[in-house]
Amino acid sequence: PPCPSVRRAAAVRASSRGVGAARRARRGMGVLTRSRTRAVEQKQGEDVMLSSTVEGAENGGMVAVATKENGSSSRTRRRDGSLRGRLGRALFFGVEPSADTVAIALVYFVQGVTGLSNLALSFYLKDDLALSPAEIAFVTSAGTFPWLIKPLYGFASDSFPLFGYRRRSYMAVCGLAGCAGWAALATVASTKATVIGGLLLSSVGVAMADVVVDSVVVERVREEQDPSLEGSLQSLSWGARAVGSIAAGFWGGALVEEYGPRFVFSVTAFLPLLVTLVSLVLEEERISDKEASAGVAQALEQAKRQASLMWSAVRRREIWSPTAFLFLWQATPSAPQAMFFFQTERLGFTPEFLGRVQLATAFASLAGVVLFNTQLQAKPLRTVFLWSALVGTALSLTQLLLVTGMSESMGIPNEAFAVADSVALAVVGQVAFMPVLVLAARVCPEGVEATLFALLMSICNSGR
């Protein structure tokens, strides 16, 4: 056994090791305590920063809201609370300004401003080609045929990417097609057949661009998960179209009277190029080459899936019921060509005055959009449909006063009566049309948003 001195030395070494271990443990506890203290301080700092951010947002700053649902990744959406941001949302009917928002507004603006050629086309067919009202109705109806096959454009956009994109590339092609159609009308169209060809080409460009931008609207509504965004985006779309119609009405009649129809066709040819420019700023991720080269088999499988989704959707009462109502609404008999001949031949309305009527109608349509967005968006659709149908029916009968001459015998000038009647009908018609668009965007399932929305609008167009 070790001697006492050896045992004392071992005890001293053990004691030293114990003291060192205790010191190291105390140092470790101190480090852990300081780490926890820093974590608490950091958490408190984040709370203070979050509180300051919210307070700053309430005072007109920026607020970032992150959401995470059903295990999906969170997405941050910034809402500008400054004066500039509030003015931007007011200008865009409550929608946060972005590249997609500007693209949507500009495409619908082009749809409205191309109405610059409406009067020019009517006078060209009537005076230059000497067509009858029935022949004019046939030519204009044939030219709108591309609007009846809008589901095909939606299917192509959803299933067959063009140059790596489902939206941007198609919009670029649409602008070029519209430009080519109006350029043909301005240069080589001199018979019914060539006029119909030019109208078909321009209508394909406008109709396909309408389908593509509608799909962008539907995607935005689904991504944001904001019920109020549905009506706001539709109001933005048709509000921008009304603004374009205002510009067309302001210049259309005067340009026809001063320079003639072909000059107006030349000016109109440049407007669809704005759609091509829009495609450059539209936000869309490029599809990889592997996905794009999947081939015809994948496209057919996609078509089958879309057909199944479409069939499931159209069998739902909340889809076919308002669609049937909209078809019957648009199928109400009207005679715009006969009224045009009556106004120009019997009443002596000039192109400039008819342009002013078109301008007043565009303002009225914009007023209808604002009225729906501010007063009627929260109302039940059934109530809006009922009252708009009753008021619209009563106002439609007032045209009999103009045709029979009773309005003039009552001391109302024909010009004043024509303007007032057109304005009233435009407001009611726009108010009646807006909730249908909202409902159509809301019920479109993912994957067929462009196709189904286009199908609903095609049924509407077929009633005209």
C-alpha positions in Angstrom: 0.0 0.0 0.0 1.2 3.6 -0.7 2.7 5.5 2.1 0.9 8.4 3.7 2.8 11.0 1.7 1.9 9.4 -1.6 -1.8 9.3 -0.5 -1.7 13.0 0.4 -0.2 13.9 -3.0 -2.9 11.9 -4.8 -5.6 13.6 -2.7 -4.2 17.0 -3.5 -4.2 16.2 -7.3 -7.8 14.9 -7.1 -8.8 18.0 -5.2 -7.1 20.1 -7.8 -8.9 18.3 -10.6 -12.2 18.7 -8.8 -11.7 22.4 -8.3 -10.7 22.8 -12.0 -13.8 20.9 -13.1 -16.0 23.0 -10.9 -14.5 26.2 -12.3 -15.0 24.9 -15.9 -18.6 24.0 -15.0 -19.2 27.5 -13.6 -17.6 29.0 -16.7 -19.9 26.8 -18.9 -22.9 27.8 -16.9 -21.9 31.5 -17.3 -21.6 31.0 -21.1 -25.0 29.3 -21.2 -26.6 32.0 -19.1 -25.1 34.8 -21.3 -26.3 32.9 -24.4 -29.8 32.7 -23.0 -29.7 36.3 -21.9 -28.7 37.4 -25.5 -31.5 35.2 -27.0 -34.0 36.8 -24.7 -32.7 40.3 -25.5 -32.8 39.4 -29.2 -36.4 38.2 -28.9 -37.4 41.4 -27.1 -35.7 43.4 -29.8 -37.6 41.6 -32.5 -40.8 42.2 -30.6 -40.0 45.9 -30.3 -39.1 46.0 -34.0 -42.4 44.2 -35.0 -44.3 46.7 -32.8 -42.5 49.6 -34.4 -43.3 48.2 -37.8 -47.0 47.9 -37.1 -47.1 51.3 -35.5 -45.2 52.7 -38.6 -47.7 51.0 -40.9 -50.6 52.5 -39.0 -49.0 55.9 -39.5 -48.4 55.5 -43.2 -45.4 53.2 -43.5 -44.9 49.7 -44.9 -46.2 46.6 -43.3 -45.2 43.1 -44.3 -47.6 40.3 -43.6 -46.5 36.7 -43.9 -49.0 33.9 -44.1 -48.6 30.1 -44.0 -51.5 27.8 -44.5 -51.8 24.0 -44.6 -48.0 23.6 -44.3 -47.3 25.6 -47.5 -44.4 28.0 -47.6 -45.0 31.5 -46.4 -45.2 34.4 -48.9 -44.7 38.0 -47.9 -47.0 40.6 -49.4 -46.1 44.2 -48.9 -48.8 46.8 -48.7 -47.7 50.5 -49.1 -49.6 52.6 -46.5 -48.0 55.9 -47.6 -49.9 58.6 -49.5 -48.3 57.4 -52.8 -49.4 53.9 -52.1 -53.0 54.9 -51.2 -53.2 57.0 -54.3 -52.0 54.0 -56.4 -54.6 51.7 -54.9 -57.3 54.3 -55.5 -56.2 54.6 -59.2 -56.2 50.8 -59.5 -59.6 50.3 -57.9 -58.1 49.1 -54.6 -55.6 46.7 -56.1 -51.9 47.0 -55.0 -49.9 48.3 -58.0 -47.5 45.8 -59.5 -46.2 44.6 -62.9 -49.1 42.2 -63.2 -51.6 44.8 -62.3 -50.2 47.2 -64.9 -50.2 44.5 -67.5 -53.9 43.6 -66.7 -54.9 47.3 -66.9 -53.0 48.0 -70.1 -54.4 44.9 -72.0 -58.0 45.9 -71.1 -57.2 49.6 -72.0 -56.1 48.4 -75.5 -59.4 46.5 -75.8 -61.3 49.7 -75.1 -59.2 52.1 -77.2 -59.4 49.9 -80.3 -63.0 50.9 -80.3 -61.5 53.9 -82.1 -62.3 52.0 -85.3 -65.9 51.2 -84.6 -67.4 54.2 -86.2 -64.8 54.1 -89.0 -65.8 50.5 -89.8 -69.5 51.3 -89.9 -69.1 54.3 -92.2 -66.6 52.4 -94.4 -69.0 49.5 -94.9 -72.0 51.9 -95.4 -70.4 54.6 -97.6 -67.3 53.1 -99.3 -68.6 49.5 -99.9 -72.3 50.5 -100.1 -73.5 47.6 -98.0 -77.0 47.2 -96.6 -77.8 46.9 -92.9 -78.2 43.2 -93.3 -74.8 42.9 -95.1 -73.1 45.0 -92.5 -74.5 42.8 -89.7 -73.2 39.7 -91.5 -69.7 41.2 -92.0 -69.3 42.4 -88.4 -70.7 39.1 -87.0 -68.4 37.0 -89.1 -65.5 39.2 -87.9 -66.3 38.4 -84.2 -66.2 34.6 -84.7 -62.9 34.2 -82.9 -64.6 35.3 -79.7 -66.8 32.2 -79.9 -63.9 29.8 -79.7 -62.1 31.4 -76.8 -61.8 28.0 -74.9 -59.4 26.8 -77.6 -57.1 29.7 -76.8 -57.4 28.9 -73.1 -56.5 25.3 -73.7 -53.5 26.2 -75.9 -52.3 28.7 -73.3 -52.6 26.2 -70.4 -51.3 23.1 -72.2 -48.7 24.2 -74.8 -46.0 26.7 -73.6 -44.7 28.9 -76.3 -41.0 29.8 -76.2 -41.0 28.7 -72.5 -44.0 30.7 -71.3 -47.7 30.1 -71.0 -48.7 33.7 -70.9 -46.0 36.1 -72.0 -45.3 34.6 -75.4 -49.0 34.3 -76.4 -49.6 37.9 -75.5 -46.7 39.0 -77.7 -48.1 37.1 -80.6 -51.6 38.5 -80.0 -50.3 42.0 -80.3 -48.6 41.3 -83.6 -51.8 39.6 -85.0 -54.0 42.5 -84.1 -51.6 44.9 -85.7 -51.5 42.9 -88.9 -55.3 42.7 -89.1 -55.9 46.4 -88.8 -53.0 47.1 -91.2 -54.7 44.9 -93.8 -57.9 46.9 -93.4 -56.1 50.1 -93.8 -54.3 49.1 -97.0 -55.6 46.1 -99.0 -59.2 45.4 -97.8 -61.7 46.5 -100.4 -64.3 43.7 -100.6 -66.5 41.9 -98.1 -64.2 38.9 -98.1 -61.0 40.9 -97.5 -62.7 43.0 -94.8 -63.8 39.8 -93.0 -60.3 38.4 -93.3 -58.8 41.5 -91.6 -61.5 41.5 -88.9 -60.8 37.8 -88.2 -57.1 38.4 -87.8 -57.5 41.4 -85.5 -60.2 39.6 -83.5 -58.0 36.6 -83.0 -55.3 38.8 -81.5 -57.7 40.6 -79.2 -59.7 37.5 -78.1 -56.6 35.5 -77.3 -55.1 38.4 -75.3 -58.3 38.6 -73.4 -58.2 34.9 -72.5 -54.5 35.1 -71.4 -55.0 38.2 -69.2 -58.2 36.7 -67.8 -56.2 33.7 -66.7 -53.7 36.1 -65.0 -56.6 37.7 -63.1 -57.9 34.3 -62.0 -54.4 33.2 -60.8 -54.0 36.4 -58.8 -57.3 35.9 -57.1 -56.4 32.3 -56.2 -52.9 33.2 -54.9 -53.9 36.2 -52.8 -56.7 34.4 -50.9 -58.4 37.8 -50.5 -62.2 37.7 -51.2 -62.3 41.5 -51.9 -59.6 41.1 -54.6 -62.0 39.3 -56.9 -64.3 42.3 -57.4 -61.4 44.8 -57.3 -59.5 43.1 -60.1 -62.6 42.8 -62.3 -63.4 46.4 -61.6 -59.8 47.3 -62.6 -60.1 45.3 -65.8 -63.3 46.8 -66.9 -62.4 50.2 -65.6 -59.3 50.3 -67.7 -61.4 49.2 -70.7 -63.8 52.0 -70.0 -60.9 54.5 -69.9 -59.8 53.2 -73.3 -63.3 53.5 -74.7 -63.3 57.1 -73.4 -60.2 57.9 -75.4 -61.7 56.2 -78.5 -64.9 58.1 -78.2 -63.2 61.4 -77.8 -61.1 61.0 -81.0 -63.0 58.4 -83.1 -65.8 60.4 -84.6 -63.6 63.5 -85.3 -60.9 61.5 -87.0 -63.4 59.8 -89.3 -65.0 63.1 -90.3 -61.7 64.8 -90.8 -59.4 62.1 -92.3 -61.7 59.1 -93.3 -62.0 55.5 -92.2 -58.7 54.2 -93.6 -56.7 56.7 -91.7 -58.4 55.6 -88.5 -57.6 51.9 -89.4 -53.9 52.9 -89.7 -53.9 54.5 -86.3 -55.7 51.5 -84.7 -53.0 49.2 -86.1 -50.4 50.6 -83.7 -52.5 50.1 -80.6 -52.3 46.2 -80.3 -48.5 46.6 -80.2 -49.0 47.8 -76.6 -50.0 44.2 -75.8 -46.7 43.0 -77.1 -44.9 45.5 -74.9 -47.0 44.3 -71.9 -45.6 40.8 -72.4 -42.1 42.1 -71.5 -43.1 43.1 -68.0 -45.6 40.4 -67.1 -44.3 38.4 -64.2 -44.0 34.7 -65.1 -41.5 32.0 -64.4 -39.9 30.4 -67.4 -40.8 26.7 -67.9 -37.8 24.4 -68.1 -36.9 22.7 -71.4 -37.6 19.4 -69.8 -41.2 20.4 -69.0 -41.7 22.1 -72.4 -40.4 19.0 -74.3 -42.8 16.6 -72.7 -44.4 16.0 -76.0 -47.9 15.4 -77.4 -48.6 12.6 -74.9 -48.4 14.9 -72.0 -50.5 17.5 -73.7 -53.2 14.9 -74.4 -53.1 13.7 -70.8 -53.4 17.4 -69.8 -56.4 17.8 -72.1 -58.1 14.8 -70.6 -57.5 16.1 -67.1 -58.8 19.5 -68.1 -61.8 18.0 -69.8 -62.6 16.1 -66.6 -62.3 19.2 -64.5 -64.3 21.2 -67.0 -67.1 18.6 -66.9 -67.1 18.6 -63.1 -67.3 22.4 -63.1 -70.0 23.0 -65.7 -72.3 20.5 -64.0 -72.4 22.7 -60.9 -75.5 24.8 -60.6 -73.5 27.9 -59.4 -71.8 27.9 -62.8 -74.4 26.9 -65.4 -77.2 28.9 -63.8 -75.5 32.4 -64.1 -74.1 31.4 -67.5 -77.6 30.6 -68.8 -78.8 33.9 -67.4 -76.0 35.8 -69.1 -76.7 34.1 -72.4 -80.3 35.1 -72.3 -79.3 38.6 -71.3 -77.0 39.0 -74.3 -79.5 37.2 -76.6 -82.0 40.0 -76.1 -82.9 41.2 -79.7 -81.3 44.4 -80.9 -80.7 46.0 -84.2 -77.5 48.2 -83.9 -76.9 48.4 -87.7 -80.5 49.4 -88.4 -80.3 52.0 -85.7 -77.1 53.3 -87.2 -78.7 53.8 -90.6 -81.7 55.4 -88.9 -79.5 57.9 -87.0 -77.3 58.8 -90.0 -79.9 58.8 -92.8 -83.1 59.9 -91.0 -81.9 61.9 -88.1 -78.7 63.3 -89.8 -76.3 62.4 -87.0 -72.7 63.2 -88.1 -69.6 61.1 -87.3 -68.4 63.6 -84.8 -71.7 63.6 -82.9 -71.8 59.8 -82.9 -68.3 59.9 -81.5 -69.5 62.1 -78.7 -72.3 59.6 -78.0 -69.7 56.9 -77.8 -67.6 59.1 -75.5 -70.6 59.6 -73.2 -71.3 55.8 -73.2 -67.7 55.1 -72.2 -68.0 57.5 -69.3 -71.2 55.8 -68.3 -69.6 52.4 -68.4 -66.8 53.6 -66.2 -69.4 55.0 -63.8 -71.1 51.6 -63.7 -67.8 50.0 -62.8 -67.2 52.5 -60.0 -70.8 52.1 -58.8 -70.4 48.3 -58.5 -67.0 48.5 -56.9 -68.0 51.0 -54.2 -71.7 50.3 -53.6 -72.8 46.9 -54.9 -69.8 44.6 -54.6 -71.0 43.4 -51.2 -74.6 43.0 -52.2 -76.1 39.6 -53.1 -75.7 38.7 -56.7 -79.4 37.8 -57.0 -80.4 41.3 -55.9 -78.1 43.0 -58.4 -79.3 40.8 -61.2 -83.0 41.4 -60.4 -82.9 45.1 -60.2 -80.6 45.6 -63.2 -82.9 43.4 -65.3 -86.0 45.3 -64.3 -84.4 48.7 -64.8 -82.7 47.6 -68.1 -85.9 46.3 -69.5 -87.7 49.6 -68.8 -84.9 51.7 -70.3 -84.7 49.6 -73.4 -88.3 50.5 -74.3 -87.4 54.2 -74.4 -85.9 53.8 -77.9 -89.4 53.5 -79.2 -89.9 57.2 -78.4 -86.9 58.1 -80.6 -87.9 55.9 -83.5 -91.5 57.0 -83.6 -90.7 60.7 -83.1 -92.6 61.0 -79.9 -89.5 62.3 -78.1 -89.2 65.2 -80.5 -93.0 66.0 -80.2 -92.5 66.1 -76.5 -89.9 68.9 -77.0 -86.8 66.7 -76.4 -84.1 67.1 -79.2 -83.1 63.9 -80.9 -79.5 64.5 -80.0 -80.1 64.9 -76.3 -82.4 61.9 -76.2 -79.9 59.7 -77.9 -77.1 60.7 -75.5 -79.3 60.2 -72.4 -80.7 56.9 -73.5 -77.2 55.5 -74.4 -75.8 56.7 -71.1 -78.5 55.1 -69.0 -78.3 51.8 -70.8 -74.5 51.7 -70.5 -74.6 52.2 -66.7 -77.2 49.5 -66.1 -75.5 47.0 -68.6 -72.1 47.4 -66.9 -73.6 47.0 -63.4 -75.3 43.8 -64.5 -72.2 42.4 -66.2 -69.7 42.9 -63.3 -71.0 40.3 -60.8 -71.0 37.6 -63.5 -67.3 38.2 -64.0 -66.7 38.0 -60.3 -68.5 34.7 -60.0 -66.8 33.2 -63.0 -63.4 34.0 -61.7 -64.3 32.7 -58.2 -65.4 29.2 -59.4 -62.7 28.5 -61.9 -60.6 25.5 -60.6 -56.9 25.5 -60.7 -55.3 24.2 -64.0 -58.2 25.2 -66.2 -58.7 28.8 -65.2 -58.1 30.2 -68.7 -60.2 27.5 -70.4 -63.2 27.6 -68.2 -63.3 31.4 -68.0 -63.0 31.5 -71.8 -65.9 29.0 -72.1 -68.1 31.1 -70.0 -67.3 34.3 -71.9 -67.8 32.5 -75.2 -71.3 31.4 -74.2 -71.9 35.0 -73.4 -70.6 36.2 -76.8 -72.7 33.6 -78.7 -75.8 35.3 -77.4 -75.0 38.6 -79.1 
